Amino acid sequence: MKKIMFTCMISGIVSGFSPVVMSAAPVDGAAVFARNCSVCHSINPPPKSAPPVIPLANRYHEKFATREQGVAHMVAFLKKPDKAGAVDAQAVTRFGLMPPLSLADAELKAVSGWFWDQYNPAMGRGRGMGRGQGQYMNR
Ligand code: HEC
């Protein structure tokens, strides 16, 4: 069983997405997102009741040099959202502060890693998907 799980994890990492067999793996960030975040966060604009994932991921990549730093900040934010710690303080003004979520650390780490990976290099570093959406324009 251990061996099977390991193989699933590796195939998930190599292929960059989560096949159905991944449900046997410990924590799947995309599944955590679907269950706990997608009710408020869309992936792309237009927003639901929170900023969409890709522009937010772009902001995280703009602000943090490494995945470790970005994920650490996001995990801390998800445990205890506060405006001063928000990467996008304007979003707090627009949408209201995000409620804290009671998820296990492993789930928070997995979903934050998944979130970080949604950054789309084709959009250009930090430029986001802001066309026509002033609040996501950085400069
Ligand atoms: C009840 C609605 C709601 C749910 C559920 C929710 N969020 Fe949010 N989230 C928000 C709102 C509103 C904001 C914007 C205001 C803010 O930053 O607090 C936000 C902001 C964020 C930010 C930006 C933080 C920053 O540094 O500026 C991240 C990252 C994030 N959410 C991730 C998640 C993840 C991951 C989940 C699921 C585990 C999730 N959210 C679930 C409403 C929600």
Boltz pocket constraint, residues with backbone or C-beta under 6 A from the ligand:
constraints:
  - pocket:
      binder: B
      contacts: [[A, 32], [A, 33], [A, 36], [A, 37], [A, 38], [A, 39], [A, 40], [A, 41], [A, 49], [A, 50], [A, 51], [A, 56], [A, 74], [A, 77], [A, 78], [A, 81], [A, 82], [A, 85], [A, 86], [A, 87], [A, 88], [A, 89], [A, 91], [A, 92], [A, 93], [A, 95], [A, 96], [A, 97], [A, 98], [A, 99], [A, 101], [A, 111], [A, 112], [A, 115]]
      max_distance: 6.0
